[in-house]
Amino acid sequence: MEGLITFLIFAGLFYFMMRHGCGAHMTHGHGGNEHSHDDGKVAKYIDPVCSKEVEAEQGYGKMYQGSLYRFCSKDCLDKFDVEPTRYLEKEQEEKS
């Protein structure tokens, strides 16, 4: 019986931490270069190499400096891997 109580306590703590603590950003979709609109729809990602729109669950994804970038093809991902600052600078210039 003591083992069951210990298990339930740890399960409760795990749930609490995943819901409100360190894992909350994973379940709530924070981060990345996707933006949600007021109507609840999520905008598409923009491939930083070729500027094509990429669905959130399509193509290839890569975490770089704390942000998720999505790519339409393996070729674009490979180009980004070789020279990421080139494409991120291009993306910043286009936003300006």
mmCIF file of the C-alpha atoms, coordinates in Angstrom:
data_MODEL
# 
_entry.id   MODEL 
# 
loop_
_atom_site.group_PDB 
_atom_site.id 
_atom_site.type_symbol 
_atom_site.label_atom_id 
_atom_site.label_alt_id 
_atom_site.label_comp_id 
_atom_site.label_asym_id 
_atom_site.label_entity_id 
_atom_site.label_seq_id 
_atom_site.pdbx_PDB_ins_code 
_atom_site.Cartn_x 
_atom_site.Cartn_y 
_atom_site.Cartn_z 
_atom_site.occupancy 
_atom_site.B_iso_or_equiv 
_atom_site.pdbx_formal_charge 
_atom_site.auth_seq_id 
_atom_site.auth_comp_id 
_atom_site.auth_asym_id 
_atom_site.auth_atom_id 
_atom_site.pdbx_PDB_model_num 
ATOM 1  C CA . MET A 1 1  ? 0.000  0.000  0.000   1.00 0.00 ? 1  MET A CA 1 
ATOM 2  C CA . GLU A 1 2  ? 2.882  2.356  0.782   1.00 0.00 ? 2  GLU A CA 1 
ATOM 3  C CA . GLY A 1 3  ? 4.275  1.844  -2.747  1.00 0.00 ? 3  GLY A CA 1 
ATOM 4  C CA . LEU A 1 4  ? 0.935  2.820  -4.290  1.00 0.00 ? 4  LEU A CA 1 
ATOM 5  C CA . ILE A 1 5  ? 0.767  6.057  -2.304  1.00 0.00 ? 5  ILE A CA 1 
ATOM 6  C CA . THR A 1 6  ? 4.352  6.934  -3.265  1.00 0.00 ? 6  THR A CA 1 
ATOM 7  C CA . PHE A 1 7  ? 3.559  6.212  -6.916  1.00 0.00 ? 7  PHE A CA 1 
ATOM 8  C CA . LEU A 1 8  ? 0.447  8.433  -6.818  1.00 0.00 ? 8  LEU A CA 1 
ATOM 9  C CA . ILE A 1 9  ? 2.399  11.299 -5.226  1.00 0.00 ? 9  ILE A CA 1 
ATOM 10 C CA . PHE A 1 10 ? 5.116  11.129 -7.894  1.00 0.00 ? 10 PHE A CA 1 
ATOM 11 C CA . ALA A 1 11 ? 2.538  10.803 -10.672 1.00 0.00 ? 11 ALA A CA 1 
ATOM 12 C CA . GLY A 1 12 ? 0.759  13.910 -9.353  1.00 0.00 ? 12 GLY A CA 1 
ATOM 13 C CA . LEU A 1 13 ? 4.024  15.870 -9.190  1.00 0.00 ? 13 LEU A CA 1 
ATOM 14 C CA . PHE A 1 14 ? 4.940  14.762 -12.715 1.00 0.00 ? 14 PHE A CA 1 
ATOM 15 C CA . TYR A 1 15 ? 1.542  15.841 -14.038 1.00 0.00 ? 15 TYR A CA 1 
ATOM 16 C CA . PHE A 1 16 ? 1.791  19.209 -12.282 1.00 0.00 ? 16 PHE A CA 1 
ATOM 17 C CA . MET A 1 17 ? 5.289  19.895 -13.659 1.00 0.00 ? 17 MET A CA 1 
ATOM 18 C CA . MET A 1 18 ? 4.323  18.933 -17.209 1.00 0.00 ? 18 MET A CA 1 
ATOM 19 C CA . ARG A 1 19 ? 1.145  20.991 -17.068 1.00 0.00 ? 19 ARG A CA 1 
ATOM 20 C CA . HIS A 1 20 ? 2.454  24.128 -15.361 1.00 0.00 ? 20 HIS A CA 1 
ATOM 21 C CA . GLY A 1 21 ? 6.207  23.819 -14.998 1.00 0.00 ? 21 GLY A CA 1 
ATOM 22 C CA . CYS A 1 22 ? 9.164  22.957 -17.178 1.00 0.00 ? 22 CYS A CA 1 
ATOM 23 C CA . GLY A 1 23 ? 7.140  20.942 -19.720 1.00 0.00 ? 23 GLY A CA 1 
ATOM 24 C CA . ALA A 1 24 ? 4.362  23.507 -20.198 1.00 0.00 ? 24 ALA A CA 1 
ATOM 25 C CA . HIS A 1 25 ? 6.016  25.095 -23.228 1.00 0.00 ? 25 HIS A CA 1 
ATOM 26 C CA . MET A 1 26 ? 5.992  21.749 -25.004 1.00 0.00 ? 26 MET A CA 1 
ATOM 27 C CA . THR A 1 27 ? 2.278  21.103 -24.579 1.00 0.00 ? 27 THR A CA 1 
ATOM 28 C CA . HIS A 1 28 ? 1.143  24.638 -25.314 1.00 0.00 ? 28 HIS A CA 1 
ATOM 29 C CA . GLY A 1 29 ? 3.156  25.092 -28.525 1.00 0.00 ? 29 GLY A CA 1 
ATOM 30 C CA . HIS A 1 30 ? 5.209  28.114 -27.486 1.00 0.00 ? 30 HIS A CA 1 
ATOM 31 C CA . GLY A 1 31 ? 8.290  29.021 -29.468 1.00 0.00 ? 31 GLY A CA 1 
ATOM 32 C CA . GLY A 1 32 ? 9.251  28.754 -33.103 1.00 0.00 ? 32 GLY A CA 1 
ATOM 33 C CA . ASN A 1 33 ? 8.379  31.123 -35.926 1.00 0.00 ? 33 ASN A CA 1 
ATOM 34 C CA . GLU A 1 34 ? 4.694  30.227 -36.105 1.00 0.00 ? 34 GLU A CA 1 
ATOM 35 C CA . HIS A 1 35 ? 2.105  32.734 -34.987 1.00 0.00 ? 35 HIS A CA 1 
ATOM 36 C CA . SER A 1 36 ? -1.435 32.155 -33.854 1.00 0.00 ? 36 SER A CA 1 
ATOM 37 C CA . HIS A 1 37 ? -4.223 34.466 -34.945 1.00 0.00 ? 37 HIS A CA 1 
ATOM 38 C CA . ASP A 1 38 ? -7.151 35.716 -32.876 1.00 0.00 ? 38 ASP A CA 1 
ATOM 39 C CA . ASP A 1 39 ? -9.412 33.119 -34.506 1.00 0.00 ? 39 ASP A CA 1 
ATOM 40 C CA . GLY A 1 40 ? -7.234 30.285 -33.141 1.00 0.00 ? 40 GLY A CA 1 
ATOM 41 C CA . LYS A 1 41 ? -5.724 29.295 -36.495 1.00 0.00 ? 41 LYS A CA 1 
ATOM 42 C CA . VAL A 1 42 ? -1.965 28.886 -36.725 1.00 0.00 ? 42 VAL A CA 1 
ATOM 43 C CA . ALA A 1 43 ? -0.054 30.612 -39.496 1.00 0.00 ? 43 ALA A CA 1 
ATOM 44 C CA . LYS A 1 44 ? 2.309  28.617 -41.670 1.00 0.00 ? 44 LYS A CA 1 
ATOM 45 C CA . TYR A 1 45 ? 6.069  28.670 -41.254 1.00 0.00 ? 45 TYR A CA 1 
ATOM 46 C CA . ILE A 1 46 ? 8.206  30.444 -43.825 1.00 0.00 ? 46 ILE A CA 1 
ATOM 47 C CA . ASP A 1 47 ? 11.204 28.503 -45.126 1.00 0.00 ? 47 ASP A CA 1 
ATOM 48 C CA . PRO A 1 48 ? 14.155 30.885 -44.490 1.00 0.00 ? 48 PRO A CA 1 
ATOM 49 C CA . VAL A 1 49 ? 16.044 29.561 -47.542 1.00 0.00 ? 49 VAL A CA 1 
ATOM 50 C CA . CYS A 1 50 ? 13.460 29.753 -50.340 1.00 0.00 ? 50 CYS A CA 1 
ATOM 51 C CA . SER A 1 51 ? 10.693 31.777 -48.593 1.00 0.00 ? 51 SER A CA 1 
ATOM 52 C CA . LYS A 1 52 ? 7.993  29.167 -49.328 1.00 0.00 ? 52 LYS A CA 1 
ATOM 53 C CA . GLU A 1 53 ? 5.177  28.604 -46.838 1.00 0.00 ? 53 GLU A CA 1 
ATOM 54 C CA . VAL A 1 54 ? 5.474  25.320 -44.938 1.00 0.00 ? 54 VAL A CA 1 
ATOM 55 C CA . GLU A 1 55 ? 2.686  23.706 -42.900 1.00 0.00 ? 55 GLU A CA 1 
ATOM 56 C CA . ALA A 1 56 ? 3.453  23.179 -39.209 1.00 0.00 ? 56 ALA A CA 1 
ATOM 57 C CA . GLU A 1 57 ? 3.608  19.388 -39.606 1.00 0.00 ? 57 GLU A CA 1 
ATOM 58 C CA . GLN A 1 58 ? 5.184  19.248 -43.084 1.00 0.00 ? 58 GLN A CA 1 
ATOM 59 C CA . GLY A 1 59 ? 8.730  19.330 -44.384 1.00 0.00 ? 59 GLY A CA 1 
ATOM 60 C CA . TYR A 1 60 ? 11.764 19.342 -42.129 1.00 0.00 ? 60 TYR A CA 1 
ATOM 61 C CA . GLY A 1 61 ? 12.247 21.128 -38.822 1.00 0.00 ? 61 GLY A CA 1 
ATOM 62 C CA . LYS A 1 62 ? 15.408 22.396 -37.149 1.00 0.00 ? 62 LYS A CA 1 
ATOM 63 C CA . MET A 1 63 ? 15.975 24.097 -33.814 1.00 0.00 ? 63 MET A CA 1 
ATOM 64 C CA . TYR A 1 64 ? 18.515 26.898 -34.127 1.00 0.00 ? 64 TYR A CA 1 
ATOM 65 C CA . GLN A 1 65 ? 19.354 29.298 -31.300 1.00 0.00 ? 65 GLN A CA 1 
ATOM 66 C CA . GLY A 1 66 ? 16.126 28.469 -29.464 1.00 0.00 ? 66 GLY A CA 1 
ATOM 67 C CA . SER A 1 67 ? 13.782 28.877 -32.438 1.00 0.00 ? 67 SER A CA 1 
ATOM 68 C CA . LEU A 1 68 ? 12.198 26.263 -34.653 1.00 0.00 ? 68 LEU A CA 1 
ATOM 69 C CA . TYR A 1 69 ? 12.570 26.748 -38.382 1.00 0.00 ? 69 TYR A CA 1 
ATOM 70 C CA . ARG A 1 70 ? 10.746 24.584 -40.936 1.00 0.00 ? 70 ARG A CA 1 
ATOM 71 C CA . PHE A 1 71 ? 12.010 23.771 -44.425 1.00 0.00 ? 71 PHE A CA 1 
ATOM 72 C CA . CYS A 1 72 ? 10.109 22.639 -47.504 1.00 0.00 ? 72 CYS A CA 1 
ATOM 73 C CA . SER A 1 73 ? 12.816 20.181 -48.569 1.00 0.00 ? 73 SER A CA 1 
ATOM 74 C CA . LYS A 1 74 ? 15.969 18.416 -47.422 1.00 0.00 ? 74 LYS A CA 1 
ATOM 75 C CA . ASP A 1 75 ? 17.904 20.553 -49.900 1.00 0.00 ? 75 ASP A CA 1 
ATOM 76 C CA . CYS A 1 76 ? 16.801 23.764 -48.154 1.00 0.00 ? 76 CYS A CA 1 
ATOM 77 C CA . LEU A 1 77 ? 17.638 22.256 -44.751 1.00 0.00 ? 77 LEU A CA 1 
ATOM 78 C CA . ASP A 1 78 ? 21.120 21.294 -45.973 1.00 0.00 ? 78 ASP A CA 1 
ATOM 79 C CA . LYS A 1 79 ? 21.743 24.803 -47.327 1.00 0.00 ? 79 LYS A CA 1 
ATOM 80 C CA . PHE A 1 80 ? 20.660 26.283 -43.985 1.00 0.00 ? 80 PHE A CA 1 
ATOM 81 C CA . ASP A 1 81 ? 22.957 23.903 -42.067 1.00 0.00 ? 81 ASP A CA 1 
ATOM 82 C CA . VAL A 1 82 ? 25.969 25.093 -44.065 1.00 0.00 ? 82 VAL A CA 1 
ATOM 83 C CA . GLU A 1 83 ? 25.333 28.835 -43.645 1.00 0.00 ? 83 GLU A CA 1 
ATOM 84 C CA . PRO A 1 84 ? 22.482 29.622 -41.189 1.00 0.00 ? 84 PRO A CA 1 
ATOM 85 C CA . THR A 1 85 ? 23.421 33.253 -40.544 1.00 0.00 ? 85 THR A CA 1 
ATOM 86 C CA . ARG A 1 86 ? 23.170 34.052 -44.266 1.00 0.00 ? 86 ARG A CA 1 
ATOM 87 C CA . TYR A 1 87 ? 19.529 32.991 -44.386 1.00 0.00 ? 87 TYR A CA 1 
ATOM 88 C CA . LEU A 1 88 ? 18.587 34.512 -41.044 1.00 0.00 ? 88 LEU A CA 1 
ATOM 89 C CA . GLU A 1 89 ? 20.086 37.863 -42.109 1.00 0.00 ? 89 GLU A CA 1 
ATOM 90 C CA . LYS A 1 90 ? 18.077 37.629 -45.349 1.00 0.00 ? 90 LYS A CA 1 
ATOM 91 C CA . GLU A 1 91 ? 14.932 36.939 -43.315 1.00 0.00 ? 91 GLU A CA 1 
ATOM 92 C CA . GLN A 1 92 ? 15.595 39.994 -41.111 1.00 0.00 ? 92 GLN A CA 1 
ATOM 93 C CA . GLU A 1 93 ? 16.138 42.224 -44.170 1.00 0.00 ? 93 GLU A CA 1 
ATOM 94 C CA . GLU A 1 94 ? 12.814 41.079 -45.661 1.00 0.00 ? 94 GLU A CA 1 
ATOM 95 C CA . LYS A 1 95 ? 10.969 41.942 -42.442 1.00 0.00 ? 95 LYS A CA 1 
ATOM 96 C CA . SER A 1 96 ? 12.422 45.474 -42.411 1.00 0.00 ? 96 SER A CA 1 
# 
